[in-house]
Each structure stands twice: as structure tokens, then as C-alpha cells.
């Protein structure tokens, strides 16, 4: 798994560097919370990664937060700690629950979305039921309600944090929740998958993060211009199926009325009076 937020790449690298520094100067630290998220490759959505490193200590520990290391005294159960990339870290299940308890709702949902989607989580994929059971099993009650709300809002199919934030914005604006990763036949062979779709309105909305085309070009060994041209052909094919298509990126996520305007333009109706 790898973080896919459109901001915070540099701060993510610094967080990982700080984690390695703490690991080399402390005796078997167990990394948790946002530091564990960085190690697992969970996104922090549109937030920058903090400079502080977060570690978990037993409730009887005398360790204190200092020198850029934040100590969380918490119960650590069997199975809560695993080794990943040579360091000790809270399990993906525990890390996701800790984020859901403590982080803002959109950040929590973006992280959970990743863990539920096999395409992104790979062999570490989790089931919603696993997260709910882990939450109910935990003796900690603080943040339980907010964590359950985030778990309930998570969906399988968001390819990146921007798509999660887009879905949450769509719902908050009063539009019907879209389907994710709807399959369309590519006339040239294979299939297309859409970010957000309302088949009943023949409407499709796509999220374009910064660097999307460049990253795809580097991955495929092509020029960015060729990738953009292929995306245009893809959109033409979707329109040939009588769909209206709109797109947005990070600037529009910071300006929700613009998202609403674009959805109304392609025929997606509001289902509330907002």
C-alpha cells in the first residue's frame, strides 16, 4: 500500500525518516496512530503529515512525550503489534481504528476506504465486520461513536483519498450517493471503470488529482500527453453511451458549491433542500 494524497508527499517522507530515527535511538518502539498510518501507507486525505512521531507504550509505562516523540499509554493486546518493514507497528486493524477514533471524519473514512478495497490494500485487505468487531472488542470507549460513524460511511471502490473526499462532499451537498467503479466496455478491448456514477441519470463524475496523468505516464512508460489523449478517448466512449461527464480536482474540493454546480449541470438532482 502507498499513500495517495495529493498533498503531504514531502511531509510523509519526513515522517518516515523521523520514524527510522526514533527506531534507531529507542529500544523496540511500537509505532502507532499517524506514524503507524505512514508505515502502512494509509492516507491522511488532504492533511499534511505531522513532524512528531507517535509511539504506543503500555499503561504502566513511565515513558513521557518529549523531543518530538508523542507517547500514547494504551492497552496493547495480543495481535495488536506486528513487524512491518523492519519496525514494530500497530496492526493495520488497530491503526485504522485508532485513526477512526481520533482523526476528523473525512480523514478516517479515507483511511478505512483503502483498507476495504483489495485493489489498494492487497493481501492486507480488511472487512468492515473486522473493524466493527475490533472496535466493540476494545475496552476503550472514547471515540467509539465517531469511529463507528466513519466505518459505516466507508465504501469499497475509492481509488484514492480524493475520490473518498469527493464522495463525502457529494453526499454532504445533498446529492444521491454515487456508485463506485462502474464497469464500461472499452470498444478497443477491456473495460473502463468510473469514479462516481449515477446510471439512472446517465451521469458520471471523475476526480483528477494533481499529478494523475504524469504518474500514470511514468508507470506505463509513456508521455503525459499520450495519457491525456487516451483519457480523452475514454471520456468520448463514455459520452457515446449517452452519459454526461464532469470532472474536478483538489481546488473544487475546497469549493463545494462548484461541485454542486457541476453535478447539477450533468443532471444529478439534489435530494434535499440544501
C-alpha positions in Angstrom: 0.0 0.0 0.0 1.1 3.5 -0.6 -0.2 6.9 0.4 -2.0 8.6 -2.4 -2.9 12.1 -1.0 -2.3 15.0 -3.4 -0.6 16.9 -0.6 1.9 15.9 2.1 4.3 13.9 -0.1 7.3 15.7 1.4 5.9 15.7 4.9 5.1 12.0 4.5 8.8 11.3 3.6 9.9 13.3 6.6 7.6 11.4 8.9 9.1 8.1 7.6 12.6 9.5 8.1 11.7 10.6 11.7 10.3 7.1 12.4 13.5 5.5 11.3 15.5 7.9 13.5 13.4 7.1 16.6 13.6 3.4 15.9 17.4 3.6 15.8 17.6 5.6 19.1 14.9 3.9 21.2 14.6 0.3 22.4 12.0 -1.6 20.3 9.5 1.3 20.0 6.0 0.4 18.8 4.8 3.0 16.3 1.1 3.9 16.4 -1.6 6.4 15.3 -0.5 8.6 12.4 3.1 7.1 12.5 1.6 3.7 12.0 -0.6 5.1 9.3 2.5 6.4 7.5 4.2 3.0 7.8 1.1 1.1 6.5 0.6 3.6 3.6 -2.8 4.9 4.8 -3.7 8.4 3.5 -4.2 11.5 5.7 -6.5 12.8 2.9 -5.8 16.5 2.4 -3.8 17.0 5.6 0.0 17.3 5.9 1.8 14.7 7.9 2.9 15.9 11.4 6.6 16.2 12.4 6.0 14.3 15.6 6.4 10.6 15.8 3.8 8.6 17.7 4.6 5.5 19.8 2.5 3.2 21.9 3.5 2.3 25.4 1.9 0.1 28.0 -0.4 1.6 30.5 2.2 1.0 33.3 5.0 2.6 31.3 6.8 5.7 32.7 7.7 6.9 29.2 6.8 10.5 28.5 6.3 12.6 25.4 9.4 14.6 24.6 11.8 15.6 21.8 9.3 15.2 19.1 8.1 11.7 20.3 4.4 11.5 21.4 3.8 8.6 23.8 0.3 7.1 24.0 -0.2 4.9 27.1 -2.7 2.4 26.0 -3.5 -1.3 26.4 -1.8 -3.4 23.8 -3.4 -6.7 23.2 -2.0 -9.8 21.5 -2.1 -9.3 17.8 -2.1 -5.5 18.1 1.6 -5.3 17.3 3.2 -6.6 14.1 6.5 -6.1 12.3 6.4 -4.2 9.0 9.4 -3.1 7.0 11.7 -3.9 9.9 9.9 -1.9 12.6 7.3 -2.7 15.2 3.9 -1.1 14.4 0.3 -1.5 15.5 -1.6 -3.8 13.2 -3.5 -2.4 10.3 -6.8 -3.2 12.0 -5.7 -1.4 15.2 -4.1 1.5 13.3 -7.3 2.1 11.3 -9.5 2.0 14.5 -7.1 4.5 16.2 -7.4 6.9 13.3 -11.1 6.5 13.2 -11.4 7.3 16.9 -9.2 10.4 16.8 -9.0 12.0 13.3 -11.5 14.2 11.5 -14.3 12.2 9.8 -13.1 12.7 6.2 -9.6 11.5 7.1 -10.9 8.5 8.9 -13.2 7.5 6.1 -10.4 7.9 3.5 -8.2 5.6 5.5 -10.9 3.0 6.0 -11.8 3.1 2.3 -8.3 2.0 1.5 -8.3 -0.9 3.9 -11.6 -2.3 2.5 -10.5 -2.2 -1.2 -8.5 -5.2 -2.2 -7.1 -3.3 -5.3 -5.4 -0.9 -2.9 -4.9 -2.9 0.3 -3.7 -6.1 -1.4 -3.3 -9.0 0.9 -3.9 -6.7 3.9 -7.5 -6.0 2.9 -9.9 -5.9 5.8 -13.6 -6.5 6.0 -16.0 -3.9 7.5 -17.1 -6.6 10.0 -13.5 -7.0 11.2 -13.3 -3.3 12.0 -16.6 -3.2 13.8 -15.7 -6.3 15.9 -12.3 -4.8 16.8 -14.0 -1.5 17.8 -16.5 -3.3 20.0 -13.8 -5.6 21.4 -11.7 -2.7 22.6 -12.1 -1.7 26.2 -11.6 1.9 25.2 -14.9 3.7 24.7 -13.6 7.2 23.9 -14.2 8.0 20.2 -16.2 4.8 19.7 -19.2 6.5 18.2 -17.2 8.6 15.8 -15.2 5.6 14.7 -18.4 3.6 14.1 -19.8 6.5 12.0 -16.6 6.5 9.9 -16.8 2.7 9.4 -20.4 2.9 8.3 -19.6 5.7 5.8 -16.7 3.8 4.2 -17.2 2.1 0.8 -15.3 -0.3 -1.4 -14.1 1.3 -4.6 -12.4 4.6 -3.9 -9.0 4.6 -5.8 -7.5 7.4 -3.7 -8.3 9.8 -0.9 -9.5 12.5 -3.3 -12.3 10.1 -4.5 -13.3 9.5 -0.9 -13.4 13.2 -0.2 -15.4 13.7 -3.4 -18.0 11.1 -2.4 -18.4 12.7 1.1 -18.7 16.1 -0.4 -21.4 14.9 -2.9 -23.4 13.4 0.0 -23.0 16.4 2.2 -24.2 18.7 -0.6 -27.4 16.8 -0.7 -26.9 14.7 -3.8 -27.6 10.9 -4.0 -24.7 8.7 -3.2 -22.9 7.6 -6.4 -22.0 4.1 -7.4 -18.2 3.5 -7.5 -16.1 1.7 -10.1 -19.0 1.0 -12.5 -17.7 -1.1 -15.4 -18.0 0.0 -19.0 -16.8 -1.9 -22.1 -13.9 -0.3 -23.9 -14.6 -0.7 -27.6 -10.9 -1.3 -28.2 -10.8 -4.1 -25.7 -11.0 -4.4 -21.9 -13.1 -2.2 -19.6 -13.3 1.3 -18.2 -14.2 2.0 -14.5 -15.7 5.3 -13.4 -15.0 7.1 -10.2 -18.6 8.1 -9.4 -21.7 7.3 -11.4 -25.4 7.7 -11.3 -26.7 5.3 -14.0 -30.3 6.4 -13.5 -29.3 9.9 -14.6 -26.6 8.8 -17.1 -24.2 11.0 -15.1 -20.5 10.4 -14.3 -18.1 12.4 -12.2 -14.4 11.9 -12.2 -11.8 13.1 -9.7 -8.4 14.2 -11.2 -5.7 14.6 -8.6 -2.6 16.6 -9.1 0.0 14.5 -11.0 -2.6 11.9 -12.1 -1.5 11.9 -15.7 2.2 12.2 -15.0 2.2 9.4 -12.5 0.3 7.1 -14.9 2.6 8.0 -17.7 5.7 7.2 -15.6 4.1 3.9 -14.6 3.3 2.9 -18.2 6.4 4.3 -19.7 4.5 6.8 -21.8 4.4 10.6 -22.2 1.9 12.5 -20.1 0.4 14.0 -23.3 -0.3 10.5 -24.6 -2.0 9.5 -21.3 -4.2 12.7 -21.5 -5.1 11.8 -25.1 -6.1 8.3 -24.0 -8.2 9.8 -21.2 -10.0 12.0 -23.8 -10.8 8.9 -25.9 -12.1 7.1 -22.8 -14.4 10.1 -22.0 -15.6 10.2 -25.6 -16.5 6.5 -25.3 -18.4 7.1 -22.1 -20.3 10.0 -23.8 -21.1 7.8 -26.7 -23.1 5.6 -24.2 -25.3 8.7 -23.7 -23.5 9.7 -20.4 -22.8 13.3 -19.3 -19.3 13.5 -17.7 -17.9 16.1 -15.4 -14.5 16.3 -13.7 -13.0 18.1 -10.7 -9.8 18.2 -8.7 -8.4 19.4 -5.4 -9.4 23.1 -5.9 -13.0 22.2 -6.3 -13.0 20.0 -3.2 -12.1 23.2 -1.4 -15.0 25.0 -3.1 -18.1 22.7 -2.6 -20.5 25.0 -4.4 -18.6 24.4 -7.6 -19.0 20.7 -7.2 -22.7 21.2 -6.8 -22.9 23.4 -9.9 -21.1 20.7 -12.0 -23.4 17.9 -10.7 -26.5 19.9 -11.5 -25.1 20.7 -14.9 -24.9 16.9 -15.8 -28.4 16.3 -14.4 -27.8 14.9 -10.9 -30.6 16.3 -8.8 -30.4 17.3 -5.1 -32.4 15.0 -2.9 -32.6 17.5 0.0 -33.5 21.2 0.2 -29.9 22.2 0.5 
